[in-house]
């Protein structure tokens, strides 16, 4: 009996990266591309956090209060 595993299809991002890497990318370009991807997702996360901050009307004073609070009660 054969051992078959089901693998999810590749995402659209994975397919695009395979096309790019198939053309031969230097190590320098690969590092730069990885940096772009990291920065893109970091900005997306920051934008999401900023949106929540604004919606909940958080402030630096509130963050200072949270830092000083004893939350182990």
C-alpha positions as CSV (number, residue, x, y, z in Angstrom):
1,X,0.0,0.0,0.0
2,X,1.5,3.4,-1.0
3,X,1.8,6.2,1.5
4,X,0.0,9.1,-0.2
5,X,-0.1,12.5,1.3
6,X,-2.3,15.4,0.3
7,X,-0.6,18.7,-0.2
8,X,-2.4,22.0,-0.4
9,X,-1.9,23.8,-3.7
10,X,0.7,26.6,-3.8
11,X,-0.5,30.1,-3.0
12,X,-0.4,32.8,-5.5
13,X,2.6,34.3,-3.7
14,X,4.5,31.0,-3.9
15,X,3.7,30.6,-7.6
16,X,5.1,34.1,-8.3
17,X,8.2,33.5,-6.3
18,X,8.8,30.2,-8.1
19,X,8.6,32.1,-11.4
20,X,11.1,34.7,-10.2
21,X,13.5,32.2,-8.7
22,X,13.3,30.0,-11.8
23,X,14.9,32.8,-13.8
24,X,18.0,32.7,-11.6
25,X,18.4,35.3,-8.9
26,X,21.7,36.3,-7.3
27,X,22.2,36.0,-3.6
28,X,22.3,39.8,-3.3
29,X,19.0,40.1,-5.1
30,X,17.5,37.3,-3.0
31,X,18.5,39.1,0.1
32,X,17.0,42.4,-1.2
33,X,13.7,40.6,-2.2
34,X,13.5,39.0,1.2
35,X,14.0,42.4,2.8
36,X,11.2,43.9,0.7
37,X,8.8,41.1,1.7
38,X,9.7,41.5,5.4
39,X,9.2,45.3,5.2
40,X,5.9,44.8,3.4
41,X,4.4,42.5,6.0
42,X,5.9,44.6,8.9
43,X,4.2,47.7,7.5
44,X,0.9,45.9,7.1
45,X,1.1,44.8,10.7
46,X,2.0,48.3,11.9
47,X,-0.9,49.8,9.9
48,X,-3.3,47.3,11.4
49,X,-2.0,48.1,14.9
50,X,-2.3,51.8,14.2
51,X,-5.9,51.3,13.1
52,X,-6.8,49.5,16.3
53,X,-5.0,52.2,18.4
54,X,-7.1,54.9,16.7
55,X,-10.4,53.0,16.9
56,X,-9.9,52.3,20.6
57,X,-8.5,55.8,21.3
58,X,-5.4,54.6,23.0
59,X,-2.8,57.1,24.1
60,X,0.7,57.1,25.3
61,X,-0.6,58.0,28.8
62,X,-2.7,54.8,28.8
63,X,0.3,52.7,27.7
64,X,2.2,54.2,30.6
65,X,-0.6,53.2,33.0
66,X,-0.6,49.7,31.6
67,X,3.1,49.4,32.1
68,X,2.8,50.4,35.7
69,X,-0.2,48.3,36.5
70,X,0.1,45.0,38.4
71,X,-1.8,42.7,36.1
72,X,-1.2,39.5,38.2
73,X,-4.3,39.9,40.3
